[in-house]
Amino acid sequence: MSNPFDDDSQEFLALCNDEEQYSLWPTGITVPAGWQVVYGPAPRREVVDHIDRSWTDMRPKSLRDAVPEYGAAGGRADSAPSTGSRA
């Protein structure tokens, strides 16, 4: 049996949960509890592209909300980049 998540011939959905995490999901499989369809059905590549554009910060929403002063790159949003040398 082949993996339905790798089947480029079928359509997929983009799912999102309360933590704003995304999942690629085959249309023939029941959407699990706690997840909502936010895109699709569409070809696999189109759904993957949508997820790539939408899910720009991999941290769960609860972590982003708890530590808002940190940017997506993990550094403080209010700090200047280091030059690696001292004056």
Contacts in CASP RR format, 6 or more apart in sequence:
PFRMAT RR
TARGET T0000
AUTHOR 0000-0000-0000
METHOD contacts of the structure
MODEL  1
MSNPFDDDSQEFLALCNDEEQYSLWPTGITVPAGWQVVYGPAPRREVVDH
IDRSWTDMRPKSLRDAVPEYGAAGGRADSAPSTGSRA
4 10 0 8 1.000
4 26 0 8 1.000
4 28 0 8 1.000
4 29 0 8 1.000
5 24 0 8 1.000
5 26 0 8 1.000
7 26 0 8 1.000
7 44 0 8 1.000
8 43 0 8 1.000
8 44 0 8 1.000
8 45 0 8 1.000
10 26 0 8 1.000
10 27 0 8 1.000
10 28 0 8 1.000
10 44 0 8 1.000
11 26 0 8 1.000
11 27 0 8 1.000
11 40 0 8 1.000
11 41 0 8 1.000
11 42 0 8 1.000
11 43 0 8 1.000
11 44 0 8 1.000
12 24 0 8 1.000
12 25 0 8 1.000
12 26 0 8 1.000
12 27 0 8 1.000
12 40 0 8 1.000
12 41 0 8 1.000
12 42 0 8 1.000
12 43 0 8 1.000
12 44 0 8 1.000
12 47 0 8 1.000
13 24 0 8 1.000
13 25 0 8 1.000
13 26 0 8 1.000
13 27 0 8 1.000
13 31 0 8 1.000
13 37 0 8 1.000
13 39 0 8 1.000
13 40 0 8 1.000
13 41 0 8 1.000
13 47 0 8 1.000
14 22 0 8 1.000
14 23 0 8 1.000
14 24 0 8 1.000
14 25 0 8 1.000
14 37 0 8 1.000
14 38 0 8 1.000
14 39 0 8 1.000
14 40 0 8 1.000
14 47 0 8 1.000
14 50 0 8 1.000
14 51 0 8 1.000
14 54 0 8 1.000
15 22 0 8 1.000
15 23 0 8 1.000
15 24 0 8 1.000
15 25 0 8 1.000
15 31 0 8 1.000
15 35 0 8 1.000
15 36 0 8 1.000
15 37 0 8 1.000
15 38 0 8 1.000
16 22 0 8 1.000
16 23 0 8 1.000
16 35 0 8 1.000
16 36 0 8 1.000
16 38 0 8 1.000
16 54 0 8 1.000
17 23 0 8 1.000
17 34 0 8 1.000
17 35 0 8 1.000
17 36 0 8 1.000
18 34 0 8 1.000
18 61 0 8 1.000
19 60 0 8 1.000
19 61 0 8 1.000
19 62 0 8 1.000
20 55 0 8 1.000
20 60 0 8 1.000
20 61 0 8 1.000
21 55 0 8 1.000
21 58 0 8 1.000
21 60 0 8 1.000
22 38 0 8 1.000
22 51 0 8 1.000
22 54 0 8 1.000
22 55 0 8 1.000
23 35 0 8 1.000
24 44 0 8 1.000
24 47 0 8 1.000
24 48 0 8 1.000
24 51 0 8 1.000
25 31 0 8 1.000
25 35 0 8 1.000
25 37 0 8 1.000
27 41 0 8 1.000
31 37 0 8 1.000
38 54 0 8 1.000
39 47 0 8 1.000
39 50 0 8 1.000
39 51 0 8 1.000
39 54 0 8 1.000
40 46 0 8 1.000
40 47 0 8 1.000
40 50 0 8 1.000
42 50 0 8 1.000
56 72 0 8 1.000
57 64 0 8 1.000
57 71 0 8 1.000
57 72 0 8 1.000
59 72 0 8 1.000
69 76 0 8 1.000
69 77 0 8 1.000
69 78 0 8 1.000
70 76 0 8 1.000
70 77 0 8 1.000
71 77 0 8 1.000
END
